[in-house]
Amino acid sequence: MDLGLRGKKAIVTGATKGIGRAIVELFAQEGADVALCARAEDEVASAVQELKGRGVNVFGDAVNVRDGEAYKAFLEKAAGALGGCDIFIPNVSAGGGFDSEKNWVKSFEVDVLHTVRGCEALMPHLEKSGSGSIVIIASTNALETFGVPQAYNAMKAALITYGKQLAQHVGRKGVRVNSVSPGPIYFDGGAWELVKGTMPKLYDWAIKQIPNGRMGTPEEIARVVAFVASPAASLISGSNVVADNGFTKRVQF
Ligand SMILES: NC(=O)c1ccc[n+]([C@@H]2O[C@H](COP(=O)([O-])OP(=O)(O)OC[C@H]3O[C@@H](n4cnc5c(N)ncnc54)[C@H](OP(=O)(O)O)[C@@H]3O)[C@@H](O)[C@H]2O)c1
């Protein structure tokens, strides 16, 4: 199946490692031009270098998405460098953490505000595209109770609701909005490697929840995101696509 990604222009936040990195790799492989950011300048530079090897147009810059002005400037530069934006993937998260008020504020600013700011700043480009598409990276943590009450889970729930409502609002302008909710995704240097080393009981519990006992890989999530973002998924809008290898137990009607 041709996803129709060749020549599309995609902006992905937080794409030097993990899920975001796998997404830009796959977009580039499919012939899409990509722009990415992360905080570590050297890692952005090396990701840009490697992606250019795929023969597509690549733009990258170091920015902390929590800094609203710097982040919006990055988005404009990225859309300028690519010559527009057809696909936007807000992927950065502040991650889990102890539930102090400080952590709630950080999670709101990073997870929610960076997504909302990005959607608003890029909407004129997405409307112009004719096949504009936003895929918000959420989490199964929003769908079922998981661990202790924490900002991360609540912010991901807010993002799914925001995406649904935005889809209704911008659909008539030809822009689709969806979210993808991964279950546990394991990669070297990722959150679950850390959990495995520091909270082995939680790691073992998570493995036991997955029918075939295997966490996903960033590449497996990237394939779901690439499809949902692509013109091939033209009827999918306002959906939350769960990709969790059976981790969650609810029936999704
Ligand atoms: N891993 C999982 O099991 C899992 C499961 C469900 C959902 N998710 C979601 O999937 C998304 C990606 O998670 P991940 O585990 O693949 O990656 P990750 O380890 O959270 O890394 C994400 C990327 O974002 C960048 N980043 C982090 N904070 C940033 C900030 N404030 N500003 C700009 N860039 C920032 C990182 O580079 P720098 O550190 O250099 O900035 C890195 O490139 C997140 O939304 C996460 O909640 C993950």
PDBQT file of the ligand as one rigid body, heavy atoms in Angstrom, charges set to zero:
ROOT
HETATM    1  N1  LIG A 301       7.954   4.945  26.018  1.00  0.00    +0.000 N 
HETATM    2  C1  LIG A 301       6.729   4.515  26.335  1.00  0.00    +0.000 C 
HETATM    3  O1  LIG A 301       6.524   3.428  26.879  1.00  0.00    +0.000 OA
HETATM    4  C2  LIG A 301       5.536   5.365  25.986  1.00  0.00    +0.000 A 
HETATM    5  C3  LIG A 301       4.256   4.828  26.185  1.00  0.00    +0.000 A 
HETATM    6  C4  LIG A 301       3.144   5.602  25.903  1.00  0.00    +0.000 A 
HETATM    7  C5  LIG A 301       3.311   6.877  25.417  1.00  0.00    +0.000 A 
HETATM    8  N2  LIG A 301       4.570   7.377  25.239  1.00  0.00    +0.000 N 
HETATM    9  C6  LIG A 301       4.688   8.742  24.726  1.00  0.00    +0.000 C 
HETATM   10  O2  LIG A 301       5.468   8.756  23.554  1.00  0.00    +0.000 OA
HETATM   11  C7  LIG A 301       6.148  10.016  23.442  1.00  0.00    +0.000 C 
HETATM   12  C8  LIG A 301       7.633   9.779  23.236  1.00  0.00    +0.000 C 
HETATM   13  O3  LIG A 301       8.151   9.103  24.357  1.00  0.00    +0.000 OA
HETATM   14  P1  LIG A 301       9.491   8.231  24.274  1.00  0.00    +0.000 P 
HETATM   15  O4  LIG A 301       9.436   7.335  25.462  1.00  0.00    +0.000 OA
HETATM   16  O5  LIG A 301       9.672   7.707  22.935  1.00  0.00    +0.000 OA
HETATM   17  O6  LIG A 301      10.652   9.310  24.366  1.00  0.00    +0.000 OA
HETATM   18  P2  LIG A 301      11.405  10.138  25.467  1.00  0.00    +0.000 P 
HETATM   19  O7  LIG A 301      12.415   9.298  26.132  1.00  0.00    +0.000 OA
HETATM   20  O8  LIG A 301      10.368  10.826  26.315  1.00  0.00    +0.000 OA
HETATM   21  O9  LIG A 301      12.203  11.191  24.535  1.00  0.00    +0.000 OA
HETATM   22  C9  LIG A 301      11.492  12.026  23.735  1.00  0.00    +0.000 C 
HETATM   23  C10 LIG A 301      12.279  12.994  22.890  1.00  0.00    +0.000 C 
HETATM   24  O10 LIG A 301      11.810  14.277  23.283  1.00  0.00    +0.000 OA
HETATM   25  C11 LIG A 301      12.897  15.155  23.529  1.00  0.00    +0.000 C 
HETATM   26  N3  LIG A 301      12.444  16.060  24.596  1.00  0.00    +0.000 N 
HETATM   27  C12 LIG A 301      12.134  15.746  25.880  1.00  0.00    +0.000 A 
HETATM   28  N4  LIG A 301      11.730  16.848  26.532  1.00  0.00    +0.000 NA
HETATM   29  C13 LIG A 301      11.778  17.871  25.653  1.00  0.00    +0.000 A 
HETATM   30  C14 LIG A 301      11.477  19.260  25.741  1.00  0.00    +0.000 A 
HETATM   31  N5  LIG A 301      11.031  19.813  26.876  1.00  0.00    +0.000 N 
HETATM   32  N6  LIG A 301      11.634  20.024  24.631  1.00  0.00    +0.000 NA
HETATM   33  C15 LIG A 301      12.071  19.474  23.459  1.00  0.00    +0.000 A 
HETATM   34  N7  LIG A 301      12.367  18.172  23.320  1.00  0.00    +0.000 NA
HETATM   35  C16 LIG A 301      12.221  17.377  24.411  1.00  0.00    +0.000 A 
HETATM   36  C17 LIG A 301      14.071  14.250  23.886  1.00  0.00    +0.000 C 
HETATM   37  O11 LIG A 301      15.350  14.828  23.605  1.00  0.00    +0.000 OA
HETATM   38  P3  LIG A 301      16.074  15.825  24.683  1.00  0.00    +0.000 P 
HETATM   39  O12 LIG A 301      16.132  15.089  25.977  1.00  0.00    +0.000 OA
HETATM   40  O13 LIG A 301      17.413  16.102  24.076  1.00  0.00    +0.000 OA
HETATM   41  O14 LIG A 301      15.234  17.046  24.757  1.00  0.00    +0.000 OA
HETATM   42  C18 LIG A 301      13.803  13.062  22.938  1.00  0.00    +0.000 C 
HETATM   43  O15 LIG A 301      14.257  13.363  21.647  1.00  0.00    +0.000 OA
HETATM   44  C19 LIG A 301       5.808  10.783  24.702  1.00  0.00    +0.000 C 
HETATM   45  O16 LIG A 301       4.708  11.637  24.460  1.00  0.00    +0.000 OA
HETATM   46  C20 LIG A 301       5.400   9.684  25.670  1.00  0.00    +0.000 C 
HETATM   47  O17 LIG A 301       4.539  10.148  26.686  1.00  0.00    +0.000 OA
HETATM   48  C21 LIG A 301       5.692   6.659  25.511  1.00  0.00    +0.000 A 
ENDROOT
TORSDOF 0
